[in-house]
Amino acid sequence: MAFAERLTAAWYAGHPALMLLRPLECLYRRVVASKRRRFEAGEGDIYRAPVPVLVVGNITVGGTGKTPMILWLIEHCRQRGLRVGVVSRGYGAKPPSLPWRVSAEQDPAQAGDEPLLIVQRSGVPLMIDPDRSQAVRALLASEPLDLILSDDGLQHYRLARDIELVLVDAVRGLGNRRCLPAGPLREPAERLQSVDAVLYNGASADRDGGFAFTLQPQALINVRTGQRQPLEYFPAGQALHAVAGIGNPQRFFATLQALHWQPIAHPFADHAPFTAQALEFHPALPLVMTEKDAVKCRAFAGADWWYLAVDAQPSTAFRAWFDQRLASLKL
């Protein structure tokens, strides 16, 4: 098990050795608190866009389902006649210049896996730049938009925001509730009290202080050809290789098990690059991966490689709440 995996496991198991990291945690908390205080006081270079900005982020390290939720928000807003754009840091992307407009045919090494997935699925105007304020300016200069969605960026305090949505894994929660590096939190747990809504990925029902949402498997898509097959394409008990280079690979493997398949798990680091050689597994079985991983594998995918398409399904209460917030912004 890699060091990052061992550290993550310790965060969520509450390993006593993490006590040794408390001094570093205290320093981290002071830095984070200072940035937050400056933002609340309006100090520093803070950009306020001429259209509403909605941040979809988290306070924990690791995957919480942001990309499927962003895709749901894009579609939901479009159904209400809104012109939506997205900005992203573009983690791991190496574009020729910044800010960079992502298009569907670009190389994932250039555009980043998550931004490319979002554009390929939705066709949304999307700009990447670690400075999200700069990305918003560039996007608005190129497109007439009504609303900007920021993929992550909750802690990017150079960008003013009108709505903050925070996603939390309903199973893992906040781990040991400690900040980095002694725990998985990017900001103290109290930060959840100041955001507009908390959504719990995998929760069966809304809970006090938060809404439920799930990731619902929709179909199997052939990575090489794009052919779409129903979930019944693989019978119950099907053995297969399962690849996940996401923040929480175990959630993906559990999803495959819930579909009554027998996955042989191959976890990779979040945003990991792939090669055909790295994905040569034995015995020869169908290979199923996440959609985020598939965007990096199309050029060399095998004939029996598939990705599991999933859609976010937020609760009815969240849909009603969100529509009220959009109305309050006069959108």
TASULPE-V735918 format. One record per residue. PSI is psi as a letter, one per 20 degrees, with the letter a starting at -180 (* if undefined). NEAR is the number of other C-alpha atoms within 12 Angstrom. D_CENTER is the distance of its C-alpha to the mean C-alpha in Angstrom with 2 decimals. Layout:
PSI;NEAR;D_CENTER  PSI;NEAR;D_CENTER
//
This chain:
p;12;23.50  q;11;22.01  g;10;22.22  h;19;18.48  g;23;18.43  h;16;21.61  g;27;20.38  g;33;17.29  h;24;19.77  g;24;22.14  g;33;19.79  i;29;19.30  i;22;22.94  l;22;24.46  p;20;26.46  h;16;29.52  i;16;29.35  i;28;26.48  h;21;29.31  i;14;30.22  j;21;27.10  g;19;27.93  g;17;29.71  h;19;26.73  g;26;24.58  g;22;27.22  g;17;27.09  g;24;23.31  h;27;23.66  g;18;26.43  g;20;24.50  g;26;21.54  h;22;24.11  g;19;26.03  g;24;23.18  g;25;22.46  g;15;26.22  h;17;26.68  g;24;24.00  h;18;25.61  i;13;28.98  k;17;28.00  q;17;28.96  a;17;27.90  n;18;26.49  p;22;24.20  p;25;23.53  o;23;23.76  q;29;22.95  i;21;25.53  q;28;23.05  q;34;20.70  p;38;17.31  p;41;14.49  p;38;11.80  o;42;8.53  a;41;7.82  r;41;8.83  j;42;12.05  q;40;11.41  p;36;10.67  r;38;8.50  p;37;5.74  j;42;6.01  k;43;4.78  g;43;3.07  g;39;4.12  h;36;7.16  h;39;7.83  g;43;8.06  h;36;10.25  g;31;12.19  g;40;12.85  g;36;14.06  g;26;16.39  g;25;17.56  h;29;18.53  h;21;20.19  i;13;22.22  j;18;23.63  j;15;24.71  q;25;22.30  o;27;21.50  p;38;17.82  r;46;16.35  p;51;13.00  q;46;12.85  q;48;10.54  h;38;11.65  l;38;11.50  p;27;11.08  i;23;13.93  q;33;15.29  m;23;19.06  r;25;20.27  h;16;24.02  r;16;23.65  q;27;21.47  r;31;20.27  p;36;19.44  p;41;19.08  p;42;17.00  r;27;18.90  h;25;18.43  j;21;21.10  r;25;19.95  p;24;19.53  h;36;16.02  h;26;17.61  g;27;18.47  h;38;15.48  q;38;12.51  g;41;10.78  g;47;7.59  g;51;10.05  g;42;12.63  g;34;10.97  g;41;10.44  g;34;14.03  h;26;15.51  h;28;14.45  i;26;15.37  j;24;17.55  q;35;16.22  p;37;17.58  p;46;14.99  p;45;16.02  q;46;14.65  p;37;16.32  h;30;15.71  n;29;17.99  h;41;16.03  g;35;19.42  h;29;20.88  g;38;18.16  g;47;18.89  g;33;22.59  h;28;22.47  g;37;20.54  h;30;23.03  h;18;25.86  i;17;25.02  p;21;24.08  o;19;25.48  q;30;22.54  h;28;22.54  p;38;19.06  p;46;16.28  p;49;12.60  o;51;10.97  o;45;7.36  a;43;7.29  j;37;11.02  h;41;12.23  j;36;14.61  n;34;15.58  j;30;18.85  i;28;20.50  o;39;18.87  q;33;20.32  q;37;18.35  h;26;19.73  p;30;17.10  p;35;14.55  p;41;12.17  p;43;10.82  p;45;8.92  p;40;10.84  p;36;11.38  h;28;14.78  g;19;16.34  h;29;15.59  c;31;15.72  j;35;16.29  c;32;18.18  j;28;21.40  k;30;20.34  q;36;21.24  r;36;19.71  q;35;19.14  j;31;20.83  i;36;22.51  a;41;19.42  j;38;15.62  p;33;15.65  h;34;14.88  q;37;17.23  q;32;19.84  h;27;19.24  i;17;21.53  h;29;18.94  h;28;17.67  i;18;21.13  i;19;20.70  r;27;17.54  h;27;18.16  q;33;16.30  p;39;14.46  p;45;12.77  o;38;13.18  o;38;11.26  i;31;14.27  q;27;16.95  i;19;20.04  q;22;21.11  q;24;20.55  r;20;21.64  p;13;23.33  j;19;21.11  r;30;18.12  q;34;17.15  q;32;16.16  q;36;13.76  r;34;13.54  o;33;12.06  o;25;15.31  p;27;16.36  g;22;18.24  r;26;19.87  p;32;20.36  p;31;20.19  p;31;22.35  h;33;20.56  g;22;23.84  i;21;25.32  j;22;22.68  p;18;24.97  p;20;23.56  q;20;24.93  r;19;24.78  h;26;23.44  i;17;27.13  h;21;27.50  p;26;27.18  r;15;29.64  p;17;29.19  i;16;29.72  p;23;28.46  p;24;27.85  q;32;25.12  p;32;23.15  p;39;19.45  p;41;17.14  o;40;13.62  m;36;12.22  r;34;8.88  h;30;8.38  m;34;10.49  h;32;12.70  h;31;15.16  g;31;13.25  g;40;13.42  h;30;17.03  h;23;17.89  g;30;16.82  h;40;19.20  h;22;21.84  h;17;21.60  j;27;22.46  k;19;25.55  r;27;24.97  n;25;25.76  p;31;22.97  o;28;23.95  p;28;20.83  n;27;19.92  q;31;17.00  r;28;15.97  q;25;14.25  p;27;10.61  j;32;11.04  p;29;14.61  q;26;17.08  q;30;19.11  r;17;22.76  h;16;24.95  h;13;26.88  h;17;24.00  k;32;23.32  o;21;27.01  q;21;27.34  q;15;30.50  r;12;31.75  o;16;30.94  r;23;28.59  q;32;25.97  p;42;22.59  p;46;19.38  r;44;15.92  r;48;12.37  h;41;11.98  h;44;9.72  h;42;12.73  h;44;15.23  i;41;14.84  i;37;16.27  i;37;19.02  h;28;20.75  h;20;23.53  j;21;24.80  q;30;23.66  r;26;26.35  h;21;27.90  k;24;26.51  p;38;22.86  q;40;20.44  q;43;16.82  o;38;15.87  p;34;14.65  q;29;12.88  q;26;12.65  p;32;11.42  n;33;14.71  r;36;15.01  r;26;18.45  h;16;21.44  h;20;21.82  g;28;18.45  g;24;19.37  g;15;22.71  g;22;21.45  g;30;19.10  h;20;22.01  g;14;24.24  g;22;22.04  g;25;22.02  h;15;25.77  h;13;26.24  j;18;24.80  l;13;27.41  *;23;25.08
//
